[in-house]
């Protein structure tokens, strides 16, 4: 899932380590989220949204994959 986490974090001058501490996760988790290698749990998504004062949809971009109509 694509997201704006890195963009938002950098706009506010926040280090990965500091964001990780605030969210109670590892810096590696923040890095994996930013690179799209890891999708957050719903609880973590809410924590992130609350931290930035935004809605989940403002941070995480859900792109529905269209099914092949022949299936």
N, C-alpha and C positions, 0 to 999 in steps of 0.2 A: 504494500500500500504506500502510495506516495504521501509525503507530508512536508510541512513548512517548518519543522522543528529547528533545523540548523539555521535557517533564515531568521526566525524569531529570536533564537538564542543570541545570534551574532548582533542583531539590531539592538539588543538590550545590553550588549557587552558582557554576557554571562559565559563563564567557562563551562565546559562539559562537566568538570568535577563538581562545580558549585550546583549546577542543575541536578546532577545525579544525587548529591547530598540532600537537596530539597525534596526530591521525589522518592528518596530512600531506595535507590537502585545503584548499580555500579556505573562507573564511567563507560565501561564497555557496552552496557545496555543502551546508554544514551547514544553512543557512536553507532551501534547497530540499528537503532531506531532511525537516526538521521540518514543512514545509508540505505534504508529500506530492506535490510536483511532480517528485520524482526518487527512483527506487528504487536502493538501493546495489548495487554488485557484491557477489558473495558474499564476496570478500576484505575489502571495506570493512565489510560486515555483521559479519564475524568480528572485525575490529579494534574496532568500536564495542562489541560484546558484551564483548570482553576488557577494554576500557577501563573499562566499568562493572561488571565482574565478574559478568555475567549471561549467560544463554543467549540466542541470537538470538531464540527464540520469546518471550522475556520483553520484548523491545523492539519487534519487528516483528510486526504482526498480519496474518496471511494470511487473507483471506476469499475462499473459493472462490465464483466466480460460477456459479450453476446454469444449465445449458443449457436452452433452451426444448425441451420434449419433442416438439414437432412438427417439429423439424429433422431 
